[in-house]
Amino acid sequence: MLEWGIRNKNNILTAAFLAFGFLIGLGIGLLFNSQKPSPIIIDKNVKIGLTEDQSRFSQNSEKQLNFIGGNFVASINGKMYYPKDCKSANVIKEENRVWFDSAREAESQGYAPAKNCSW
């Protein structure tokens, strides 16, 4: 083993020098790369998860609509509102559902009670 080291002394020194140079270069690169990951900022005032149709409808409408949940539901394309447990309410596509906490709120937005649901 000693003989091999003596014969390849130049190769070993070259390999060590290259490895040492690589490590120094890597350390300098990391030292000067000051880009840190930016923090995630959550804005609670932004509507999250709106489909493109809901977003467009919200922007182009004078109505104040809730796409999250409530006791009554209507379609952004319809004129009737339903209690949330009405079978007809389940036919409305999820992306078209508008929610209201009360019948009065739905009626104030121009919706009328559906006649096919028990009130």
N, CA, C and O atoms as a DFTB+ gen file, in Angstrom:
476 C
 N C O
     1  1       0.821      -1.184       0.000
     2  2       0.000       0.000       0.000
     3  2       0.871       1.256       0.000
     4  3       0.560       2.242      -0.668
     5  1       1.939       1.202       0.742
     6  2       2.849       2.343       0.820
     7  2       3.499       2.632      -0.528
     8  3       3.672       3.785      -0.924
     9  1       3.852       1.556      -1.216
    10  2       4.450       1.730      -2.538
    11  2       3.466       2.377      -3.507
    12  3       3.830       3.251      -4.294
    13  1       2.232       1.939      -3.436
    14  2       1.203       2.510      -4.327
    15  2       1.053       4.006      -4.066
    16  3       0.937       4.784      -5.013
    17  1       1.053       4.423      -2.792
    18  2       0.949       5.820      -2.431
    19  2       2.121       6.643      -2.945
    20  3       1.949       7.776      -3.396
    21  1       3.285       6.074      -2.874
    22  2       4.477       6.791      -3.349
    23  2       4.439       6.941      -4.868
    24  3       4.767       8.000      -5.403
    25  1       4.032       5.861      -5.565
    26  2       3.978       5.916      -7.027
    27  2       2.922       6.901      -7.514
    28  3       3.118       7.560      -8.536
    29  1       1.798       7.010      -6.793
    30  2       0.676       7.852      -7.232
    31  2       0.566       9.135      -6.417
    32  3      -0.509       9.723      -6.305
    33  1       1.670       9.553      -5.861
    34  2       1.675      10.751      -5.012
    35  2       1.117      11.967      -5.758
    36  3       0.301      12.710      -5.213
    37  1       1.547      12.164      -6.976
    38  2       1.077      13.321      -7.750
    39  2      -0.431      13.242      -8.029
    40  3      -1.130      14.253      -7.964
    41  1      -0.920      12.052      -8.336
    42  2      -2.352      11.876      -8.615
    43  2      -3.192      12.113      -7.356
    44  3      -4.257      12.727      -7.410
    45  1      -2.693      11.617      -6.230
    46  2      -3.419      11.801      -4.967
    47  2      -3.469      13.279      -4.593
    48  3      -4.513      13.787      -4.185
    49  1      -2.338      13.963      -4.735
    50  2      -2.309      15.404      -4.427
    51  2      -3.224      16.190      -5.362
    52  3      -3.906      17.119      -4.929
    53  1      -3.242      15.827      -6.622
    54  2      -4.119      16.505      -7.587
    55  2      -5.586      16.286      -7.225
    56  3      -6.376      17.229      -7.243
    57  1      -5.951      15.053      -6.898
    58  2      -7.333      14.747      -6.527
    59  2      -7.726      15.488      -5.253
    60  3      -8.831      16.020      -5.156
    61  1      -6.816      15.522      -4.273
    62  2      -7.107      16.235      -3.026
    63  2      -7.258      17.727      -3.288
    64  3      -8.154      18.374      -2.747
    65  1      -6.372      18.270      -4.126
    66  2      -6.449      19.692      -4.459
    67  2      -7.763      20.017      -5.157
    68  3      -8.393      21.025      -4.838
    69  1      -8.190      19.181      -6.104
    70  2      -9.464      19.412      -6.809
    71  2     -10.662      19.317      -5.850
    72  3     -11.569      20.147      -5.907
    73  1     -10.663      18.322      -4.987
    74  2     -11.761      18.172      -4.021
    75  2     -11.805      19.366      -3.075
    76  3     -12.877      19.899      -2.788
    77  1     -10.649      19.778      -2.598
    78  2     -10.583      20.937      -1.704
    79  2     -11.062      22.205      -2.418
    80  3     -11.798      23.003      -1.837
    81  1     -10.654      22.390      -3.660
    82  2     -11.094      23.541      -4.451
    83  2     -12.604      23.522      -4.679
    84  3     -13.265      24.558      -4.605
    85  1     -13.141      22.333      -4.957
    86  2     -14.582      22.193      -5.140
    87  2     -15.333      22.600      -3.874
    88  3     -16.313      23.342      -3.945
    89  1     -14.881      22.120      -2.720
    90  2     -15.547      22.432      -1.457
    91  2     -15.456      23.924      -1.136
    92  3     -16.417      24.506      -0.633
    93  1     -14.319      24.541      -1.419
    94  2     -14.182      25.985      -1.185
    95  2     -15.144      26.757      -2.103
    96  3     -15.815      27.689      -1.661
    97  1     -15.203      26.363      -3.372
    98  2     -16.116      27.018      -4.314
    99  2     -17.572      26.862      -3.909
   100  3     -18.352      27.810      -4.006
   101  1     -17.937      25.686      -3.461
   102  2     -19.303      25.443      -3.005
   103  2     -19.634      26.306      -1.795
   104  3     -20.716      26.888      -1.715
   105  1     -18.703      26.385      -0.862
   106  2     -18.924      27.205       0.332
   107  2     -19.066      28.679      -0.015
   108  3     -19.929      29.362       0.535
   109  1     -18.233      29.175      -0.916
   110  2     -18.332      30.589      -1.329
   111  2     -19.658      30.838      -2.038
   112  3     -20.298      31.866      -1.819
   113  1     -20.067      29.902      -2.884
   114  2     -21.353      30.048      -3.588
   115  2     -22.517      30.114      -2.621
   116  3     -23.416      30.939      -2.783
   117  1     -22.509      29.266      -1.633
   118  2     -23.584      29.273      -0.634
   119  2     -23.536      30.526       0.230
   120  3     -24.573      31.042       0.648
   121  1     -22.348      31.005       0.491
   122  2     -22.183      32.193       1.311
   123  2     -22.753      33.432       0.626
   124  3     -23.404      34.257       1.269
   125  1     -22.512      33.561      -0.666
   126  2     -22.964      34.743      -1.390
   127  2     -24.381      34.622      -1.937
   128  3     -24.953      35.618      -2.381
   129  1     -24.947      33.448      -1.915
   130  2     -26.330      33.276      -2.366
   131  2     -27.251      33.612      -1.203
   132  3     -27.551      32.763      -0.365
   133  1     -27.692      34.854      -1.166
   134  2     -28.495      35.315      -0.031
   135  2     -29.991      35.166      -0.266
   136  3     -30.791      35.695       0.506
   137  1     -30.378      34.459      -1.313
   138  2     -31.809      34.285      -1.557
   139  2     -32.379      33.318      -0.531
   140  3     -32.027      32.139      -0.489
   141  1     -33.254      33.843       0.279
   142  2     -33.921      33.028       1.281
   143  2     -35.343      32.802       0.807
   144  3     -35.889      33.650       0.102
   145  1     -35.955      31.699       1.167
   146  2     -37.335      31.481       0.759
   147  2     -38.234      32.584       1.320
   148  3     -38.119      32.966       2.484
   149  1     -39.114      33.076       0.482
   150  2     -40.018      34.131       0.940
   151  2     -41.114      33.521       1.810
   152  3     -41.543      32.394       1.565
   153  1     -41.563      34.249       2.813
   154  2     -42.619      33.717       3.685
   155  2     -43.947      33.649       2.947
   156  3     -44.198      34.429       2.028
   157  1     -44.785      32.723       3.350
   158  2     -46.122      32.600       2.780
   159  2     -47.031      33.570       3.527
   160  3     -47.122      33.535       4.754
   161  1     -47.692      34.425       2.779
   162  2     -48.583      35.411       3.367
   163  2     -50.013      35.019       3.018
   164  3     -50.348      34.861       1.844
   165  1     -50.843      34.865       4.021
   166  2     -52.236      34.500       3.818
   167  2     -53.097      35.724       4.070
   168  3     -53.111      36.274       5.172
   169  1     -53.810      36.142       3.043
   170  2     -54.712      37.281       3.164
   171  2     -56.107      36.730       3.406
   172  3     -56.706      36.135       2.511
   173  1     -56.622      36.924       4.599
   174  2     -57.921      36.378       4.956
   175  2     -59.066      37.125       4.282
   176  3     -60.215      36.690       4.364
   177  1     -58.774      38.231       3.623
   178  2     -59.818      38.999       2.955
   179  2     -60.047      38.555       1.515
   180  3     -60.961      39.053       0.857
   181  1     -59.240      37.634       1.017
   182  2     -59.370      37.161      -0.350
   183  2     -60.286      35.945      -0.363
   184  3     -60.168      35.063       0.488
   185  1     -61.209      35.899      -1.340
   186  2     -62.065      34.726      -1.477
   187  2     -61.210      33.595      -2.037
   188  3     -60.573      33.743      -3.080
   189  1     -61.204      32.475      -1.342
   190  2     -60.363      31.350      -1.729
   191  2     -61.229      30.291      -2.387
   192  3     -62.328      29.986      -1.926
   193  1     -60.714      29.740      -3.468
   194  2     -61.370      28.608      -4.098
   195  2     -62.513      28.961      -5.017
   196  3     -63.298      28.076      -5.357
   197  1     -62.652      30.197      -5.435
   198  2     -63.723      30.536      -6.353
   199  2     -63.374      30.037      -7.748
   200  3     -62.234      30.160      -8.195
   201  1     -64.351      29.482      -8.421
   202  2     -64.118      29.093      -9.797
   203  2     -64.100      30.342     -10.649
   204  3     -64.454      31.426     -10.184
   205  1     -63.693      30.193     -11.884
   206  2     -63.621      31.344     -12.787
   207  2     -65.015      31.965     -12.974
   208  3     -65.149      33.188     -13.016
   209  1     -66.053      31.118     -13.086
   210  2     -67.418      31.633     -13.251
   211  2     -67.852      32.444     -12.039
   212  3     -68.439      33.516     -12.186
   213  1     -67.567      31.936     -10.839
   214  2     -67.955      32.643      -9.625
   215  2     -67.205      33.958      -9.507
   216  3     -67.786      34.981      -9.145
   217  1     -65.935      33.931      -9.807
   218  2     -65.128      35.134      -9.712
   219  2     -65.624      36.195     -10.692
   220  3     -65.767      37.363     -10.332
   221  1     -65.883      35.783     -11.927
   222  2     -66.379      36.719     -12.945
   223  2     -67.747      37.261     -12.538
   224  3     -68.016      38.452     -12.690
   225  1     -68.612      36.383     -12.020
   226  2     -69.937      36.812     -11.616
   227  2     -69.852      37.802     -10.461
   228  3     -70.598      38.781     -10.428
   229  1     -68.951      37.556      -9.516
   230  2     -68.794      38.457      -8.374
   231  2     -68.328      39.831      -8.815
   232  3     -68.766      40.842      -8.267
   233  1     -67.453      39.875      -9.792
   234  2     -66.908      41.153     -10.243
   235  2     -67.917      41.941     -11.068
   236  3     -67.920      43.171     -11.028
   237  1     -68.781      41.245     -11.822
   238  2     -69.702      41.928     -12.724
   239  2     -71.087      42.135     -12.136
   240  3     -71.975      42.632     -12.828
   241  1     -71.290      41.776     -10.901
   242  2     -72.613      41.837     -10.304
   243  2     -72.647      42.867      -9.181
   244  3     -71.667      43.085      -8.469
   245  1     -73.804      43.483      -9.055
   246  2     -73.998      44.395      -7.935
   247  2     -74.363      43.635      -6.666
   248  3     -74.348      44.196      -5.571
   249  1     -74.689      42.358      -6.821
   250  2     -75.084      41.529      -5.690
   251  2     -73.861      41.186      -4.843
   252  3     -72.752      41.028      -5.354
   253  1     -74.091      41.076      -3.557
   254  2     -73.059      40.615      -2.641
   255  2     -73.333      39.139      -2.372
   256  3     -74.255      38.806      -1.627
   257  1     -72.538      38.252      -2.973
   258  2     -72.831      36.828      -2.909
   259  2     -71.807      36.074      -2.078
   260  3     -70.631      36.435      -2.019
   261  1     -72.284      35.027      -1.443
   262  2     -71.473      34.175      -0.590
   263  2     -71.389      32.802      -1.254
   264  3     -72.418      32.158      -1.460
   265  1     -70.179      32.344      -1.593
   266  2     -70.006      31.056      -2.245
   267  2     -69.532      29.989      -1.271
   268  3     -69.098      28.921      -1.703
   269  1     -69.600      30.245       0.023
   270  2     -69.019      29.331       1.001
   271  2     -70.053      28.422       1.678
   272  3     -69.838      27.210       1.717
   273  1     -71.148      28.939       2.205
   274  2     -72.123      28.083       2.867
   275  2     -73.151      28.892       3.629
   276  3     -72.904      30.053       3.954
   277  1     -74.301      28.301       3.920
   278  2     -75.374      28.961       4.644
   279  2     -76.563      28.029       4.764
   280  3     -76.434      26.819       4.578
   281  1     -77.734      28.598       5.077
   282  2     -78.944      27.802       5.260
   283  2     -79.785      27.672       3.993
   284  3     -80.606      26.762       3.872
   285  1     -79.572      28.590       3.049
   286  2     -80.327      28.579       1.807
   287  2     -79.343      28.665       0.639
   288  3     -78.268      29.255       0.748
   289  1     -79.742      28.062      -0.476
   290  2     -78.861      28.032      -1.640
   291  2     -79.645      28.400      -2.895
   292  3     -80.836      28.112      -3.015
   293  1     -78.943      29.044      -3.828
   294  2     -79.514      29.392      -5.126
   295  2     -78.421      29.210      -6.166
   296  3     -77.261      28.968      -5.833
   297  1     -78.805      29.330      -7.418
   298  2     -77.838      29.258      -8.501
   299  2     -77.542      30.670      -8.988
   300  3     -78.430      31.523      -9.018
   301  1     -76.291      30.914      -9.368
   302  2     -75.963      32.236      -9.901
   303  2     -76.685      32.455     -11.226
   304  3     -76.818      33.591     -11.680
   305  1     -77.152      31.376     -11.847
   306  2     -77.858      31.479     -13.119
   307  2     -79.379      31.466     -12.964
   308  3     -80.096      31.654     -13.946
   309  1     -79.880      31.248     -11.752
   310  2     -81.317      31.107     -11.547
   311  2     -81.934      32.279     -10.820
   312  3     -81.281      33.287     -10.548
   313  1     -83.237      32.118     -10.506
   314  2     -83.980      33.167      -9.814
   315  2     -84.625      32.655      -8.532
   316  3     -85.243      33.431      -7.802
   317  1     -84.491      31.361      -8.248
   318  2     -85.121      30.752      -7.079
   319  2     -84.064      30.358      -6.051
   320  3     -82.921      30.065      -6.401
   321  1     -84.462      30.356      -4.780
   322  2     -83.579      29.860      -3.728
   323  2     -84.261      28.705      -3.010
   324  3     -85.488      28.598      -3.013
   325  1     -83.461      27.844      -2.398
   326  2     -83.940      26.602      -1.795
   327  2     -83.350      26.446      -0.398
   328  3     -82.252      26.936      -0.133
   329  1     -84.068      25.768       0.499
   330  2     -83.432      25.381       1.764
   331  2     -82.290      24.409       1.438
   332  3     -82.378      23.655       0.468
   333  1     -81.247      24.423       2.222
   334  2     -80.065      23.617       1.887
   335  2     -80.345      22.115       1.859
   336  3     -79.600      21.375       1.215
   337  1     -81.387      21.642       2.532
   338  2     -81.686      20.212       2.534
   339  2     -82.721      19.802       1.487
   340  3     -83.155      18.650       1.475
   341  1     -83.122      20.719       0.611
   342  2     -84.077      20.425      -0.450
   343  2     -83.389      19.612      -1.547
   344  3     -82.246      19.898      -1.904
   345  1     -84.079      18.597      -2.086
   346  2     -83.501      17.765      -3.135
   347  2     -83.161      18.587      -4.377
   348  3     -82.158      18.319      -5.039
   349  1     -83.972      19.567      -4.693
   350  2     -83.706      20.397      -5.876
   351  2     -82.430      21.216      -5.710
   352  3     -81.777      21.547      -6.700
   353  1     -82.071      21.542      -4.486
   354  2     -80.850      22.308      -4.239
   355  2     -79.615      21.487      -4.592
   356  3     -78.588      22.042      -4.982
   357  1     -79.712      20.161      -4.454
   358  2     -78.571      19.304      -4.758
   359  2     -78.291      19.185      -6.249
   360  3     -77.234      18.696      -6.648
   361  1     -79.236      19.631      -7.074
   362  2     -79.062      19.573      -8.522
   363  2     -78.157      20.710      -9.007
   364  3     -77.546      20.607     -10.071
   365  1     -78.073      21.785      -8.233
   366  2     -77.252      22.940      -8.621
   367  2     -75.784      22.536      -8.576
   368  3     -75.318      21.967      -7.589
   369  1     -75.063      22.833      -9.645
   370  2     -73.636      22.525      -9.682
   371  2     -72.928      23.296      -8.575
   372  3     -73.286      24.431      -8.263
   373  1     -71.929      22.666      -7.995
   374  2     -71.185      23.268      -6.878
   375  2     -70.625      24.642      -7.245
   376  3     -70.676      25.569      -6.436
   377  1     -70.094      24.776      -8.458
   378  2     -69.482      26.043      -8.852
   379  2     -70.507      27.157      -9.098
   380  3     -70.137      28.327      -9.200
   381  1     -71.797      26.795      -9.194
   382  2     -72.840      27.794      -9.416
   383  2     -73.637      28.119      -8.154
   384  3     -74.546      28.948      -8.196
   385  1     -73.309      27.483      -7.041
   386  2     -74.083      27.683      -5.811
   387  2     -73.756      29.005      -5.133
   388  3     -72.596      29.396      -5.001
   389  1     -74.822      29.678      -4.708
   390  2     -74.734      30.910      -3.931
   391  2     -75.474      30.629      -2.629
   392  3     -76.586      30.103      -2.642
   393  1     -74.852      30.982      -1.505
   394  2     -75.421      30.653      -0.204
   395  2     -75.932      31.897       0.513
   396  3     -75.387      32.992       0.371
   397  1     -77.000      31.692       1.292
   398  2     -77.577      32.769       2.096
   399  2     -77.848      32.230       3.493
   400  3     -78.188      31.060       3.668
   401  1     -77.693      33.093       4.476
   402  2     -77.973      32.685       5.853
   403  2     -79.466      32.692       6.166
   404  3     -79.927      31.954       7.038
   405  1     -80.219      33.527       5.452
   406  2     -81.657      33.619       5.726
   407  2     -82.425      33.803       4.423
   408  3     -81.865      34.190       3.397
   409  1     -83.731      33.514       4.493
   410  2     -84.607      33.723       3.336
   411  2     -84.667      35.203       2.996
   412  3     -84.703      35.575       1.823
   413  1     -84.678      36.040       4.015
   414  2     -84.715      37.500       3.792
   415  2     -83.488      37.961       2.995
   416  3     -83.601      38.797       2.098
   417  1     -82.331      37.414       3.328
   418  2     -81.103      37.770       2.614
   419  2     -81.194      37.352       1.142
   420  3     -80.793      38.110       0.259
   421  1     -81.720      36.150       0.875
   422  2     -81.873      35.679      -0.506
   423  2     -82.833      36.569      -1.276
   424  3     -82.575      36.923      -2.426
   425  1     -83.931      36.928      -0.646
   426  2     -84.926      37.771      -1.307
   427  2     -84.396      39.183      -1.540
   428  3     -84.770      39.829      -2.519
   429  1     -83.532      39.666      -0.652
   430  2     -82.963      40.996      -0.848
   431  2     -82.008      41.027      -2.041
   432  3     -81.725      42.094      -2.586
   433  1     -81.516      39.859      -2.444
   434  2     -80.637      39.768      -3.604
   435  2     -81.414      39.434      -4.882
   436  3     -80.811      39.186      -5.926
   437  1     -82.743      39.425      -4.802
   438  2     -83.572      39.222      -5.995
   439  2     -84.024      37.803      -6.227
   440  3     -84.606      37.522      -7.274
   441  1     -83.787      36.902      -5.310
   442  2     -84.206      35.514      -5.465
   443  2     -85.568      35.317      -4.824
   444  3     -85.904      35.971      -3.837
   445  1     -86.363      34.394      -5.404
   446  2     -87.693      34.071      -4.879
   447  2     -87.658      32.641      -4.352
   448  3     -86.862      31.826      -4.817
   449  1     -88.531      32.330      -3.368
   450  2     -88.534      30.959      -2.840
   451  2     -89.008      29.951      -3.883
   452  3     -89.955      30.224      -4.620
   453  1     -88.377      28.821      -3.951
   454  2     -88.765      27.771      -4.888
   455  2     -90.057      27.136      -4.396
   456  3     -90.247      26.931      -3.197
   457  1     -90.926      26.832      -5.321
   458  2     -92.230      26.278      -4.956
   459  2     -92.206      24.755      -4.790
   460  3     -93.148      24.183      -4.243
   461  1     -91.153      24.100      -5.250
   462  2     -91.099      22.638      -5.189
   463  2     -90.414      22.118      -3.926
   464  3     -90.175      20.915      -3.816
   465  1     -90.097      22.981      -2.985
   466  2     -89.507      22.542      -1.709
   467  2     -90.469      22.875      -0.576
   468  3     -91.136      23.910      -0.595
   469  1     -90.531      21.987       0.407
   470  2     -91.418      22.244       1.540
   471  2     -90.806      23.312       2.446
   472  3     -89.632      23.233       2.809
   473  1     -91.590      24.279       2.794
   474  2     -91.122      25.387       3.631
   475  2     -91.739      25.198       4.969
   476  3     -91.508      26.000       5.874
